[in-house]
């Protein structure tokens, strides 16, 4: 009996994008069970790979390039955005302002200016609505760099414009929004995988600052600077997700009235996952590391929850598997390859093997 199999992984960060992961898993499955119908629907949660996942989900999407924008370390870089047939522009912060673009970490000075430049390019091209994926940010600037690129003036006590970076926000005394571009008529949706508020021990600086190079003293400095930004800009700094992308969610909600959505759910809905899983026999998902946080708002957790409402068997393929949820088949590339180095050295090979193993073991009871 042939089966209908959905392969819907997230990217394996630092290794392979989601579409490559899906292709390798599908190749392995089909080598074991060539008569099965295998559907590839790569997923994302707002971070790296969001453009890829949405492009795969929306026929007629078109990539547009911004060849020269400001990277998070002020060095020029290039970025892409996705033009959807309905006039929506999808923008992935990680492309212009992501942590991997930093040659040297700069917790106080890293900026989201490039994100604003990409947004501006999309608006100039006629975008009627925006979807902005917030994930993988190098900065903790509250989105101030992006908003500055869109015309917001951030002023110190002498009326001078602030330098970029979260650290500079400590000197903020007023904003001038006269030249700030208006949000598009179709609205702005921010998609993210975090629920952190802007400030405090669970906020943008405290939780995410250290991975961006912030010392404990700099975390306190950045938290106070974001507090100043919130006081001057106005708006609610406590809503779930305000701290996403170094507080960029707060900045865009306050300045533009943007809506915040759970990224994994948004992409799953866009790709029609709920409809597809209703007729599926097997769902395979995965990510670079499956751990206790994976079931809370991440791609894998969101898909597992949706698949649980169907009759499909569920499998998880990850680079590393730290926990094994009951009733769900799992395997890790590290376990198959024998070491982290071996798995990272040839992830495609081990994803193919994982797909083959899933086909053999998950279907054994059906024979």
C-alpha positions in Angstrom: 0.0 0.0 0.0 1.4 3.4 -1.0 1.5 6.1 1.6 1.2 9.9 1.5 4.1 11.4 3.3 4.6 15.1 4.2 8.2 16.2 4.7 8.1 19.6 6.5 11.3 20.5 8.3 12.7 23.8 9.5 16.2 24.8 8.4 19.2 23.1 10.1 20.8 26.4 11.2 24.4 26.7 10.2 24.1 23.7 8.0 21.4 23.4 5.4 18.3 25.5 4.4 14.9 23.9 4.9 14.3 23.0 1.3 17.6 21.2 1.1 16.8 19.3 4.3 13.4 18.3 2.9 14.9 17.1 -0.4 17.5 14.9 1.3 14.9 13.4 3.7 12.6 12.7 0.8 15.3 11.1 -1.2 16.1 8.7 1.6 12.4 7.9 2.1 11.9 7.2 -1.6 14.9 5.0 -1.8 13.2 2.7 0.7 9.6 3.2 -0.5 9.6 4.4 -4.1 5.9 4.1 -4.6 4.9 6.5 -1.9 3.7 10.0 -2.6 6.1 12.4 -0.9 5.2 16.1 -0.6 7.9 18.6 0.4 6.7 21.7 2.3 9.8 23.4 4.0 8.9 25.5 7.0 10.2 28.5 8.9 9.3 30.6 12.0 10.4 34.1 10.9 14.2 33.5 11.1 16.6 32.1 8.6 14.9 30.4 5.7 11.6 32.3 5.9 11.8 33.6 2.4 12.6 30.0 1.1 9.6 28.6 2.9 7.1 31.2 1.8 8.4 31.2 -1.8 7.8 27.4 -1.9 4.3 27.9 -0.5 3.1 30.7 -2.8 3.2 30.1 -6.5 4.2 33.1 -8.6 6.5 34.6 -5.9 9.4 36.6 -7.2 12.7 37.3 -5.6 13.9 40.9 -5.6 17.5 41.9 -4.7 18.7 44.9 -2.7 22.3 44.8 -3.9 23.8 47.2 -1.4 22.4 47.8 2.1 23.9 48.4 5.5 24.9 45.3 7.4 24.6 45.0 11.2 28.2 46.0 11.5 27.8 49.0 9.1 29.6 47.1 6.3 27.7 46.9 3.0 25.9 43.7 2.2 23.2 42.5 -0.1 19.7 41.1 0.7 16.6 39.8 -0.9 12.9 40.2 -0.4 10.0 38.3 -1.8 7.3 39.8 -3.9 4.0 37.8 -3.7 1.4 37.9 -6.4 -1.0 39.9 -4.2 1.5 42.7 -3.7 2.7 41.6 -0.3 6.4 41.9 0.3 8.1 39.3 2.6 11.3 40.5 4.3 13.6 38.4 6.4 15.6 40.4 8.9 18.3 37.8 9.0 19.2 38.6 5.4 20.3 42.1 6.1 20.8 42.3 9.8 21.5 38.8 11.0 24.1 37.6 13.5 26.1 35.6 11.0 26.9 38.8 9.0 29.0 40.1 12.0 32.7 39.6 11.5 33.1 40.7 15.2 30.3 40.8 17.6 29.3 44.3 18.7 26.4 44.2 21.2 26.2 47.9 21.7 26.7 49.1 18.1 25.0 46.5 15.9 22.2 47.9 13.9 19.0 47.0 12.0 19.5 49.9 9.6 19.8 47.4 6.7 16.3 45.9 7.5 14.8 49.4 7.1 16.6 49.9 3.8 15.2 46.6 2.4 11.7 47.6 3.7 12.1 51.0 1.9 13.1 49.2 -1.3 10.0 47.1 -1.1 7.8 50.1 -0.5 9.4 52.0 -3.4 8.6 48.9 -5.6 5.0 49.3 -4.7 4.5 46.8 -1.9 0.9 47.0 -0.6 1.5 45.0 2.6 4.5 43.7 4.5 5.4 40.4 6.3 8.6 40.8 8.2 10.3 37.8 9.6 12.0 38.6 12.9 14.7 36.1 13.8 18.5 35.8 14.0 19.1 39.5 14.7 22.6 40.7 15.5 21.4 43.8 17.4 19.5 44.9 20.4 18.4 48.3 19.1 14.6 48.0 19.3 14.4 48.3 15.6 15.6 51.9 15.9 18.1 51.5 13.0 15.4 50.2 10.7 13.0 53.0 11.7 15.8 55.6 11.2 16.3 54.3 7.7 12.6 54.8 7.1 12.7 58.4 8.2 12.4 58.4 12.0 14.8 60.9 13.6 16.2 59.9 17.0 17.5 63.0 18.9 19.7 63.6 21.9 19.3 66.5 24.4 21.1 68.9 21.9 18.8 67.9 19.0 21.5 65.9 17.3 20.8 62.5 15.7 21.9 59.5 17.6 24.5 57.0 16.2 23.2 53.5 15.4 23.1 50.7 17.9 21.3 49.9 21.1 23.9 51.5 23.3 23.3 54.9 21.8 19.6 54.8 22.8 20.7 55.7 26.3 21.1 59.3 25.0 17.6 59.4 23.4 15.5 62.4 24.5 13.0 62.8 21.6 11.9 61.5 18.3 10.8 63.3 15.1 8.4 61.2 13.1 7.6 63.9 10.5 9.6 62.2 7.8 8.8 58.6 8.8 7.3 56.6 5.9 3.8 55.5 6.4 3.1 51.8 6.8 1.5 50.3 3.7 -2.2 50.3 3.4 -2.4 46.5 3.6 -0.7 46.5 7.0 2.4 45.0 8.5 2.7 41.5 10.0 5.7 40.6 12.2 6.4 36.9 12.4 8.5 35.5 15.2 9.2 32.5 17.4 9.7 34.2 20.7 7.4 35.6 23.4 9.8 37.7 25.3 8.8 41.2 26.5 11.0 44.2 25.7 12.5 44.8 29.1 13.5 43.0 32.3 15.0 39.6 33.2 13.0 37.9 30.4 13.5 40.7 27.9 15.5 41.3 24.7 18.8 42.3 26.3 18.8 39.7 29.2 17.7 36.7 27.2 19.3 37.3 23.8 22.0 39.9 24.4 24.7 37.4 25.6 24.5 35.4 22.3 25.1 38.7 20.5 28.3 39.3 22.5 26.9 41.3 25.4 28.7 41.1 28.8 26.6 41.2 32.0 27.3 44.9 32.3 26.3 45.5 28.7 23.1 43.6 29.2 22.1 46.1 31.9 23.2 49.0 29.7 21.1 47.7 26.8 18.1 47.0 29.0 18.2 50.6 30.3 18.7 52.0 26.8 15.7 50.1 25.5 13.7 51.4 28.5 14.6 54.9 27.4 13.6 54.1 23.8 10.2 52.8 25.1 9.6 55.8 27.2 10.3 58.2 24.4 8.7 56.3 21.5 5.7 55.3 23.6 3.7 52.1 23.4 3.3 48.8 25.3 6.7 47.2 26.0 5.2 44.2 27.8 3.3 42.4 25.1 4.4 38.8 24.2 7.0 39.1 21.5 8.0 42.7 22.1 11.6 41.6 22.6 11.8 39.8 19.3 14.9 40.6 17.2 16.4 42.8 19.9 13.2 44.6 20.5 12.5 45.3 16.8 8.9 44.0 17.3 8.3 46.7 19.9 9.7 49.3 17.5 7.5 48.4 14.6 4.4 47.9 16.7 4.8 51.3 18.4 5.8 53.2 15.3 3.7 51.5 12.6 1.0 49.6 14.4 2.3 46.3 13.2 0.6 43.0 14.2 2.7 40.2 15.8 2.0 36.6 14.7 3.6 33.3 15.7 5.9 32.6 12.8 5.6 28.8 12.7 1.8 29.0 12.7 1.9 31.7 10.0 4.1 29.7 7.6 2.2 26.5 8.3 -1.1 28.2 7.4 0.4 29.8 4.3 1.7 26.4 3.1 -1.6 24.7 3.6 -0.2 22.3 6.2 -3.5 21.8 8.0 -5.3 20.7 4.8 -2.4 18.5 3.6 -1.9 16.7 6.9 -5.6 15.8 7.0 -5.0 13.4 4.1 -1.4 12.3 5.1 -0.3 9.0 6.5 3.1 10.2 7.7 4.5 13.6 8.7 8.2 14.1 9.0 9.6 17.3 10.5 12.9 18.4 12.0 15.4 21.0 13.0 19.1 21.3 13.9 18.6 20.5 17.6 15.4 19.1 19.1 15.2 20.0 22.8 12.8 21.0 25.6 12.2 24.4 23.9 11.2 22.9 20.5 7.6 22.2 21.5 7.0 25.8 22.6 6.4 27.9 19.5 9.1 26.5 17.3 8.4 24.9 13.9 8.6 21.3 15.0 6.4 21.9 18.0 3.7 23.7 16.0 3.6 20.9 13.3 3.6 18.1 15.8 0.6 19.8 17.6 -1.2 20.1 14.3 -0.4 16.6 13.2 -1.7 15.2 16.5 -5.2 16.2 15.4 -4.9 13.9 12.4 -4.4 10.2 11.9 -0.8 10.6 10.6 2.2 9.1 12.2 4.8 11.7 13.2 8.6 11.5 13.0 11.3 14.0 14.0 14.7 14.1 12.3 17.2 16.4 14.0 20.9 17.1 14.1 20.7 16.3 17.8 17.8 15.0 19.8 17.9 15.9 23.5 14.4 14.7 24.4 12.2 12.0 22.9 8.4 12.8 23.0 6.3 9.8 23.7 4.6 8.3 20.7 6.8 10.1 18.2 9.5 8.4 16.1 12.9 10.3 16.4 16.4 10.0 15.1 19.5 12.2 15.1 22.1 12.8 12.5 24.8 12.7 15.3 23.6 9.3 16.3 23.7 8.0 12.7 27.0 9.6 11.9 28.7 8.8 15.2 29.8 12.3 16.1 28.9 16.0 15.8 31.8 16.6 13.4 30.8 13.7 11.1 27.2 14.9 11.0 28.1 18.5 10.3 30.7 17.4 7.7 28.1 15.8 5.5 24.6 16.6 6.7 23.0 15.7 3.3 24.3 12.1 3.5 22.9 11.6 7.0 19.6 13.2 6.2 19.2 10.8 3.3 20.0 7.9 5.7 17.6 9.3 8.3 14.8 9.5 5.7 15.5 5.9 4.6 15.5 4.7 8.3 12.2 6.6 8.9 10.6 4.8 5.9 11.8 1.4 7.1 10.9 1.8 10.8 7.8 4.0 10.7 6.1 1.7 8.2 7.1 -1.6 9.7 3.8 -2.0 11.5 1.8 -1.4 8.3 3.4 -4.4 6.4 
